Amino acid sequence: MILAENYVINSEDNEVSETLKMGNLTGGKTETNLPNQSEVVICQDLNGRLNGVGSTSVCDYTCRNDGHFVEVSQHCTRDSDGISDLNPERAAITKSVKRENDMTLEDMYNARYNFDEDDDDSDWEPSEKQIEVPRWFCVNCTMVNVEDVSNCEVCGEHRESGILTRGFFASPYLPVEDVNQDELPVTENSEDPCKQSSLSSSTAVGFDERMLLHTEVVMKSHPHPERPDRLRAIAASLATAGIFPGKCYPIAAREITREELQMVHSTENIEAVDITRRMLASYFTPDTYANEHSACAARLAAGLCADLASAIFSGRVKNGFALVRPPGHHAGVKQAMGFCLHNNAAIAASAAEAAGAKKVLIVDWDVHHGNGTQEIFERRKSVLYISLHRHEGGRFYPGTGAADEVGSMGAEGYCVNIPWSRGGVGDKDYIFAFEQVVLPIALDFNPDFTIISAGFDAARGDPLGCCDVTPAGYASMTQRLSALSGGKLLVILEGGYNLRSISSSATSVIKVLLGESPVIDLDNTVPSKSGLRSVMDVLKIQMNYWPTLETNFIKLQSKWGHYVFQDTRKQSKRRRRTGLPIWWRWGRKRWLYQILSKQLRAKSCCNYSCGC
């Protein structure tokens, strides 16, 4: 490395020093094309500036060459037209110094980074080496985390949690090897449930490990929420609690036949799913994947639901839980969508009707509206479909399920939608809706068979649903529905994407099916304001088809009517008076307040430090 240090003395005897780094020597010359010993490196006037008249400059520099220092002093004369007594290379260097003196900040910035140079960058190529930040995905909620944290920053689950081996009983904060086995529930050594009691009083569970083969082949930005670990976490929880295997009766799995599928789906849907057997990876929609095992998994799930429905209605078992995937309530007559390929609940209802059921009730508490189930049954009076879901004016997926969607073609009133206007809905709103809408209509309908489309994505902690229903809340709703149809109840798994939430909620529901009472205190249930408004909107529409609801509506209106509608009246009145929406006026006031606050703070004595 060569260093050239230049000293320039101005008229005020101020010393300026600059060090110039030069390239390594190659054959006695530098790799960079720099001036030789007799050339000037830096040139500056004696008085520090050029005034456009003839002036004299002295240029001194010291240079190392072959281990020796050589001092050179040269006088330059300058006239108004430029520089004399310098060769063109020296003149170019000196002119660049002049330009630096006249530069603006922007010019200096551009010159420093060579933005104005006409370099040929046609051969430039991006670097193939990419800097990747180490990261890991939470097994519980699939959210991404950086490498240096041990617990998920979203749900708190440890990156090596034992939730897939011990279910929700595993500690969320410790790795699987650090779990104290004494803190886990004691698994009872149960004999075959057939020997313990008659099948007619048993709870059946449908499950097959081949459904775990349905998975997304190529992961995108993060793991797909509808993943095999959902079933693994529930199965691990049930096994740890000694429920299944143990207290529940297993149903043998089979693939549903084409003829059974045609009772619900069109040939287009059936063939579209079947053809995926010959594909390594495919998509029905951007979020609905399939691989070579998906068609088999979908047929196994549908077959288990159909056989459970037949077994429950015929009395061979008391009730049942279908631990199946892929889910089904978004799958319509023709299309597969929303993670769903075949509609398991609709197929179970069809199987119950084939077994002799005259009236079937389907209650869907998945956080998303079951648009597929509604499409299949919206023109039939033999099946009553009730859904509780987030809607938010159609902005929440799939956008259907408004309160005024009541059925068609003579079956008006047999689709009952309870759409929530926001997220965060919890136990009290759901139980309130059950007491005011779901149960009165269900009792009036008097079904022979009841199906629950049990999506657990409205559970607390779910990354997609963002609601607040607890396992005790799900258990309470299950207990209320088990009083219908003489206890002939089938619960079918739909959504739910937080493993801890879905496994604890499913376990609580199955405990109710086994005869346990939920532990929840919901006396004097008071809903949220938005929940009350949603329920009253539904009552106002559905009492035209179910007269028993009119009494509930009148009671609620007399008790809560003013509380529910007072904001709406005030807002309408202000809009008529001002011609502007109230949210605009609130925003304008807030903007003025911020301006005044800044003005007052600008006059404070200590520039915000004391808050005055």
C-alpha positions in Angstrom: 0.0 0.0 0.0 1.4 3.5 -0.9 0.6 6.6 1.1 1.0 10.0 -0.3 0.7 12.8 2.2 0.4 16.4 1.0 0.9 19.6 2.9 -0.4 22.9 1.8 0.4 26.2 3.5 -2.1 29.0 3.0 -1.5 32.7 3.5 -2.6 32.5 7.2 0.0 29.9 8.0 -2.6 27.2 8.5 -1.5 23.7 7.8 -3.8 21.4 5.9 -2.9 17.7 5.7 -4.5 15.0 3.5 -3.6 11.4 3.1 -4.2 9.6 -0.2 -4.3 5.8 -0.3 -2.8 4.3 -3.5 -3.0 0.7 -4.8 -0.3 -1.9 -4.5 2.7 -1.8 -6.8 2.7 -3.9 -9.9 6.0 -4.1 -11.8 7.2 -0.8 -10.2 4.0 1.0 -11.0 0.7 1.4 -9.1 -2.4 -0.4 -10.2 -4.2 2.9 -10.2 -3.3 5.5 -12.8 -1.9 8.3 -10.5 0.5 11.2 -11.4 4.2 10.6 -11.3 6.6 12.4 -9.0 6.7 15.6 -11.0 2.9 15.9 -11.1 0.8 17.9 -8.7 -1.6 16.1 -6.4 -3.3 19.0 -4.7 -3.2 22.6 -5.6 -4.6 25.6 -3.7 -4.2 29.3 -3.7 -2.1 31.1 -1.2 -5.2 33.0 0.0 -7.4 30.0 -0.1 -9.7 31.1 -3.0 -9.6 32.2 -6.6 -10.8 35.6 -7.4 -10.7 35.5 -11.2 -7.5 37.5 -11.5 -4.0 36.3 -12.0 -2.7 34.6 -8.9 0.2 32.4 -7.9 -0.1 29.0 -6.2 2.5 26.9 -4.7 2.0 23.1 -4.7 4.0 21.1 -2.2 3.8 17.3 -1.8 5.8 14.5 -0.4 5.7 11.1 -2.1 7.2 7.7 -1.2 8.8 5.9 -4.2 11.1 2.9 -3.8 11.5 3.6 -0.2 12.7 7.2 -0.6 10.9 10.5 0.0 11.0 13.1 -2.7 9.9 16.7 -2.1 8.7 18.7 -5.0 7.7 22.3 -5.1 6.2 23.9 -8.1 4.8 27.3 -8.8 1.8 27.7 -10.9 0.4 30.9 -12.4 -3.3 31.4 -12.8 -5.1 33.9 -14.9 -8.7 34.8 -15.4 -9.2 32.3 -18.1 -7.9 29.3 -16.3 -4.6 27.7 -15.4 -1.3 28.1 -17.2 2.0 26.4 -16.8 0.2 23.1 -16.1 -0.3 20.2 -18.4 -3.9 19.1 -19.1 -3.9 16.4 -16.4 -2.8 19.0 -13.8 -5.5 21.4 -15.0 -8.2 18.8 -14.7 -7.2 18.0 -11.1 -7.1 21.7 -10.1 -10.5 22.4 -11.8 -12.0 19.5 -9.8 -10.8 21.2 -6.6 -12.5 24.5 -7.7 -15.7 22.7 -8.3 -15.6 21.2 -4.8 -15.4 24.8 -3.3 -18.5 25.8 -5.3 -20.6 22.7 -4.6 -23.9 22.5 -2.7 -24.5 19.8 -0.2 -26.4 17.8 -2.8 -23.5 18.2 -5.3 -21.1 17.1 -2.6 -23.2 14.1 -1.8 -23.5 13.1 -5.4 -19.8 13.6 -6.1 -18.8 11.6 -3.0 -20.8 8.5 -4.2 -19.9 9.1 -7.9 -23.5 9.5 -9.0 -22.4 11.8 -11.8 -19.8 9.5 -13.3 -20.5 7.9 -16.6 -19.2 4.5 -15.6 -20.1 1.6 -17.8 -22.1 -0.8 -15.6 -23.4 -3.0 -18.4 -21.5 -5.9 -17.0 -22.8 -5.5 -13.5 -24.5 -8.5 -12.0 -26.2 -8.9 -8.6 -24.4 -10.8 -6.1 -25.4 -14.4 -5.9 -24.8 -14.5 -2.2 -27.9 -13.6 -0.2 -27.8 -12.7 3.4 -30.4 -14.9 5.2 -31.6 -14.1 8.7 -32.0 -17.4 10.6 -35.6 -18.0 11.6 -38.0 -20.7 12.8 -41.7 -21.2 12.6 -43.8 -21.8 15.7 -45.2 -25.3 15.9 -48.3 -24.0 17.7 -49.3 -21.0 15.6 -47.0 -21.2 12.5 -45.8 -17.6 13.1 -42.2 -16.8 12.2 -39.5 -16.0 14.8 -35.9 -15.0 14.7 -33.3 -17.6 15.6 -32.1 -16.0 18.9 -35.5 -16.4 20.7 -36.6 -19.6 22.4 -40.3 -18.9 22.7 -42.7 -17.7 20.0 -43.1 -13.9 20.2 -46.8 -14.3 19.2 -48.2 -17.2 21.3 -45.3 -17.9 23.7 -44.9 -21.5 22.7 -41.4 -22.9 23.1 -39.7 -23.8 19.8 -39.2 -27.4 21.0 -42.6 -27.8 22.7 -44.0 -31.2 23.3 -47.5 -30.3 22.1 -47.4 -32.9 19.4 -46.6 -35.7 21.8 -48.5 -34.6 25.0 -51.0 -32.2 23.5 -52.1 -29.1 25.3 -50.9 -30.8 28.6 -47.3 -30.1 27.6 -45.8 -26.9 29.0 -45.8 -24.1 26.5 -42.7 -22.6 28.0 -40.4 -25.6 28.3 -38.9 -28.0 25.7 -40.3 -31.5 25.7 -37.4 -33.1 27.6 -37.8 -30.6 30.5 -41.5 -31.4 31.2 -42.2 -32.9 34.6 -44.0 -36.1 33.9 -45.7 -36.0 37.4 -47.6 -32.9 36.3 -49.3 -34.7 33.4 -52.7 -36.3 33.9 -52.7 -40.0 34.8 -53.9 -42.1 32.0 -56.4 -44.7 33.2 -55.8 -48.3 32.1 -59.1 -48.7 30.3 -60.2 -51.9 28.8 -62.0 -52.2 25.5 -65.0 -49.8 25.7 -67.1 -52.5 24.2 -66.6 -54.6 27.4 -67.1 -51.7 29.8 -70.5 -50.8 28.5 -72.8 -51.3 25.6 -72.1 -49.5 22.4 -75.4 -47.7 22.6 -74.1 -45.6 25.5 -70.6 -45.1 24.0 -69.0 -42.1 22.3 -67.5 -42.9 19.0 -64.4 -41.2 17.5 -63.5 -41.4 13.8 -59.9 -41.1 13.0 -57.4 -42.5 10.4 -53.7 -41.7 10.1 -53.9 -41.6 6.3 -55.5 -38.2 6.6 -52.2 -36.9 7.9 -50.7 -37.4 4.4 -52.8 -34.5 3.0 -50.2 -31.7 3.2 -48.9 -28.8 1.2 -45.9 -30.1 -0.9 -44.0 -26.8 -1.2 -44.1 -24.4 1.7 -44.6 -20.8 0.7 -43.7 -17.9 3.0 -44.7 -19.9 6.1 -46.3 -23.2 6.9 -49.9 -23.6 5.7 -52.3 -23.2 8.7 -54.4 -26.3 7.7 -51.6 -28.8 8.4 -51.4 -32.4 9.7 -50.2 -31.2 13.1 -53.8 -30.1 13.9 -54.9 -33.7 14.1 -51.7 -34.8 15.8 -52.1 -32.3 18.6 -55.7 -33.3 19.3 -54.9 -37.0 19.2 -52.0 -36.4 21.6 -54.2 -34.6 24.0 -56.9 -37.3 23.9 -54.3 -40.0 24.4 -52.6 -38.1 27.3 -56.0 -37.7 29.0 -56.9 -41.4 28.5 -59.9 -40.5 26.4 -59.0 -41.9 23.0 -58.0 -44.6 22.9 -59.6 -45.6 26.2 -63.1 -44.2 26.9 -64.3 -43.8 23.3 -65.2 -46.3 20.7 -63.2 -46.2 17.4 -65.0 -46.2 14.1 -63.2 -48.0 11.2 -62.4 -45.7 8.3 -63.4 -46.2 4.7 -63.4 -44.1 1.6 -66.8 -42.8 0.7 -68.3 -44.0 -2.6 -68.9 -41.9 -5.6 -72.7 -42.5 -5.3 -72.7 -41.1 -1.8 -70.8 -38.1 -2.9 -73.2 -37.4 -5.7 -76.0 -36.9 -3.1 -74.2 -33.7 -2.2 -71.7 -32.7 -4.9 -71.7 -32.4 -8.7 -69.6 -34.6 -11.0 -67.4 -31.5 -11.5 -66.4 -31.4 -7.9 -65.9 -35.2 -7.6 -63.7 -35.4 -10.7 -61.7 -32.3 -9.8 -60.7 -33.9 -6.5 -60.1 -37.4 -7.9 -57.7 -36.2 -10.6 -55.3 -34.9 -7.9 -54.3 -38.5 -7.2 -52.1 -38.3 -10.4 -50.5 -35.0 -9.4 -47.6 -34.4 -7.0 -49.0 -30.9 -6.1 -52.0 -28.8 -7.2 -54.2 -26.0 -6.1 -58.0 -25.5 -6.4 -57.6 -21.9 -5.2 -54.5 -20.0 -4.0 -55.0 -21.2 -0.5 -56.6 -24.7 -1.1 -53.9 -27.2 -1.9 -53.8 -30.9 -2.8 -51.2 -33.6 -3.3 -51.4 -37.2 -4.5 -52.9 -38.3 -1.1 -55.5 -35.5 -0.8 -58.3 -37.3 -2.6 -57.9 -40.3 -0.4 -57.9 -38.2 2.7 -61.0 -36.3 1.6 -62.8 -39.5 0.9 -61.8 -41.0 4.2 -63.0 -37.9 6.1 -66.3 -38.0 4.3 -66.7 -41.8 4.8 -66.0 -41.5 8.6 -68.6 -38.7 8.9 -71.2 -40.7 7.0 -70.6 -43.8 9.0 -70.7 -41.9 12.3 -74.0 -40.3 11.4 -75.5 -43.7 10.5 -74.2 -45.3 13.7 -75.5 -42.5 15.9 -78.9 -42.2 14.3 -79.5 -46.0 14.3 -78.6 -46.1 18.0 -75.5 -48.2 17.7 -73.5 -45.5 19.5 -74.7 -42.6 21.7 -72.8 -39.7 20.0 -69.6 -39.1 18.2 -66.7 -36.9 17.2 -65.2 -36.9 13.7 -61.5 -36.1 14.0 -61.0 -35.5 10.3 -59.3 -33.4 7.7 -59.4 -31.7 5.3 -62.3 -29.7 6.6 -65.5 -29.3 4.5 -67.9 -26.5 5.2 -66.6 -24.2 2.4 -66.9 -26.9 -0.3 -70.1 -26.2 -2.3 -71.9 -28.2 -4.9 -69.3 -27.7 -7.5 -66.2 -26.0 -6.1 -63.5 -26.8 -3.6 -62.3 -23.8 -1.6 -61.2 -22.4 1.7 -59.0 -25.5 2.6 -62.1 -27.7 1.9 -62.5 -30.4 -0.7 -65.7 -32.4 0.1 -68.4 -31.1 2.5 -68.2 -33.5 5.4 -71.2 -32.0 7.3 -73.4 -32.1 4.3 -72.5 -35.7 3.6 -73.2 -36.7 7.2 -76.6 -35.0 7.0 -77.3 -36.9 3.8 -76.3 -40.2 5.5 -78.6 -39.4 8.5 -81.5 -38.8 6.1 -80.7 -42.1 4.3 -80.8 -43.8 7.7 -84.3 -42.4 8.4 -83.9 -38.8 9.8 -86.7 -36.5 8.7 -85.2 -33.3 10.0 -81.5 -32.5 10.5 -80.0 -29.5 12.3 -76.5 -28.2 11.5 -75.0 -25.7 13.8 -71.8 -24.1 12.5 -69.7 -22.2 15.0 -66.6 -22.0 12.9 -65.4 -18.4 12.8 -65.9 -18.4 9.0 -69.3 -18.7 7.4 -70.0 -22.1 5.9 -70.9 -20.9 2.5 -70.7 -24.4 1.0 -73.1 -25.9 3.5 -75.6 -23.0 3.0 -75.5 -23.4 -0.8 -76.2 -27.1 -0.6 -79.2 -26.8 1.7 -80.6 -23.3 1.2 -83.6 -24.6 -0.8 -84.5 -27.5 1.5 -86.7 -27.5 4.6 -85.5 -30.8 5.9 -82.1 -29.3 6.9 -81.9 -26.3 9.2 -78.6 -24.5 8.9 -77.5 -22.1 11.7 -74.1 -20.3 11.6 -72.4 -18.0 14.0 -69.4 -16.3 12.4 -67.4 -13.1 11.8 -68.8 -11.1 8.9 -68.0 -7.5 9.3 -70.3 -6.3 6.5 -68.9 -8.9 4.1 -65.2 -8.0 4.6 -64.3 -11.2 6.5 -63.8 -14.4 4.5 -65.7 -15.7 2.6 -67.9 -12.6 2.6 -71.2 -14.5 2.7 -73.5 -15.1 5.7 -75.3 -11.8 6.2 -78.3 -11.8 8.5 -80.7 -11.4 5.5 -79.5 -14.6 3.8 -82.4 -16.7 5.0 -82.9 -19.4 2.3 -84.8 -19.4 -0.9 -87.3 -21.3 -3.1 -89.8 -21.8 -0.3 -87.2 -22.6 2.3 -86.9 -19.1 3.8 -86.1 -19.2 7.4 -84.1 -22.4 7.2 -80.8 -20.6 6.9 -80.1 -18.6 10.1 -77.0 -16.5 10.0 -75.7 -14.7 13.1 -72.9 -12.4 11.8 -70.6 -10.7 14.2 -69.6 -7.2 13.3 -66.0 -7.4 14.7 -63.4 -9.7 16.1 -62.7 -10.5 19.7 -66.1 -12.1 20.3 -66.1 -14.3 23.3 -68.1 -16.7 25.4 -70.8 -14.3 26.6 -71.8 -13.2 23.1 -71.9 -16.8 21.8 -73.9 -18.1 24.8 -76.2 -15.1 24.5 -76.9 -15.8 20.8 -77.6 -19.5 21.7 -80.1 -18.5 24.4 -81.9 -15.9 22.2 -81.7 -17.3 18.7 -80.2 -20.8 18.3 -82.0 -22.8 20.9 -85.5 -21.2 20.4 -85.3 -22.0 16.7 -83.9 -25.4 17.2 -86.6 -26.4 19.7 -89.2 -25.2 17.4 -87.6 -27.1 14.5 -87.4 -30.3 16.7 -84.6 -32.1 14.8 -84.2 -35.9 14.6 -80.4 -35.5 14.3 -78.0 -32.7 15.2 -74.6 -32.0 13.6 -72.0 -29.4 14.8 -69.6 -28.0 12.3 -67.0 -27.5 15.0 -64.4 -25.1 13.8 -62.2 -24.0 16.7 -60.8 -20.9 14.9 -63.0 -18.6 17.1 -61.0 -19.9 20.0 -58.7 -17.6 22.1 -55.3 -17.4 20.5 -56.2 -18.5 16.9 -54.2 -16.5 14.4 -56.9 -16.5 11.7 -60.1 -16.0 13.8 -58.9 -13.5 16.4 -61.8 -14.1 18.7 -62.0 -15.1 22.4 -64.0 -18.3 22.9 -62.6 -20.6 25.6 -62.7 -24.4 25.9 -65.4 -23.9 28.6 -67.5 -21.9 26.2 -67.3 -24.6 23.5 -68.2 -27.2 26.2 -71.2 -25.1 27.3 -72.6 -24.8 23.7 -72.1 -28.5 23.2 -74.0 -29.3 26.4 -76.9 -27.2 25.2 -77.1 -28.9 21.8 -76.8 -32.4 23.3 -80.3 -31.9 24.8 -81.7 -31.9 21.3 -82.6 -34.9 19.1 -82.6 -37.2 22.1 -78.8 -36.8 22.4 -78.1 -37.9 18.9 -75.2 -35.5 18.2 -72.3 -35.7 15.8 -69.4 -33.2 16.2 -67.3 -32.7 13.0 -64.0 -30.9 13.1 -63.7 -28.0 10.7 -61.1 -25.2 11.2 -58.9 -24.1 14.1 -55.2 -23.3 13.6 -53.7 -22.7 17.1 -52.7 -26.2 18.2 -53.0 -25.5 21.9 -56.4 -23.9 21.5 -57.8 -26.5 19.1 -56.7 -29.5 21.2 -57.9 -28.1 24.5 -61.3 -27.1 23.0 -61.8 -30.4 21.2 -60.9 -32.3 24.4 -63.5 -30.2 26.4 -66.2 -31.0 23.8 -65.5 -34.7 23.9 -65.7 -34.7 27.7 -69.2 -33.3 27.4 -70.1 -36.1 24.9 -68.8 -38.6 27.5 -71.2 -37.1 30.1 -69.1 -34.5 32.0 -70.6 -31.1 32.8 -68.6 -28.1 31.8 -67.3 -25.8 34.4 -68.3 -22.3 33.4 -70.1 -19.5 35.2 -72.4 -17.7 32.7 -75.2 -16.6 35.0 -76.7 -13.3 34.0 -75.0 -13.4 30.7 -74.5 -9.8 29.5 -73.3 -9.6 25.9 -71.1 -6.9 24.4 -72.8 -3.9 22.7 -71.9 -5.1 19.2 -73.0 -8.6 20.0 -76.3 -7.5 21.3 -76.9 -5.4 18.2 -76.1 -8.4 16.0 -78.5 -10.6 17.8 -81.3 -8.1 17.7 -80.8 -7.6 14.0 -81.1 -11.4 13.5 -84.2 -11.6 15.7 -85.8 -8.8 13.7 -85.4 -10.7 10.5 -85.9 -14.3 11.6 -89.1 -13.6 13.7 -90.9 -13.3 10.4 -90.3 -17.1 9.9 -90.0 -18.2 13.5 -92.8 -16.5 15.6 -91.4 -17.7 18.8 -88.6 -15.2 18.5 -90.9 -12.2 18.7 -91.1 -12.5 22.5 -87.4 -12.4 22.8 -87.1 -9.4 20.5 -89.7 -7.4 22.5 -88.0 -8.2 25.8 -84.6 -7.2 24.5 -85.9 -4.1 22.8 -87.6 -2.9 26.0 -84.5 -3.6 28.1 -81.7 -2.7 25.8 -83.2 -1.0 22.8 -82.1 2.5 23.8 -78.7 1.3 24.7 -78.2 -0.4 21.4 -79.5 2.2 19.0 -78.6 5.5 20.8 -75.3 5.9 18.9 -76.9 5.2 15.6 -79.6 7.9 16.2 -77.0 10.5 17.3 -74.8 9.8 14.3 -77.8 10.1 11.9 -78.9 13.4 13.5 -75.4 14.9 13.3 -75.1 13.9 9.7 -78.3 15.6 8.7 -77.2 18.7 10.6 -73.7 19.0 9.3 -73.8 17.0 6.1 -70.6 15.3 7.1 -70.0 11.9 8.8 -69.3 12.1 12.5 -66.0 10.2 12.1 -64.7 13.1 9.9 -65.6 15.7 12.5 -63.9 13.7 15.3 -60.8 13.4 13.1 -60.8 17.1 12.4 -61.1 18.0 16.1 -58.2 15.6 16.9 -56.1 17.3 14.2 -56.8 20.8 15.6 -56.0 19.6 19.1 -52.6 18.2 18.0 -51.7 21.5 16.3 -52.6 23.5 19.4 -50.7 21.1 21.6 -47.6 21.5 19.4 -47.9 25.3 19.6 -48.1 25.3 23.4 -45.2 22.9 23.7 -43.1 25.1 21.5 -43.5 27.9 24.1 -42.5 25.6 27.0 -39.4 26.4 29.0 -37.6 23.1 28.6 -38.4 21.8 25.1 -40.7 18.8 26.3 -38.2 17.6 28.9 -40.5 18.4 31.9 -43.8 17.9 30.1 -44.9 21.5 30.7 
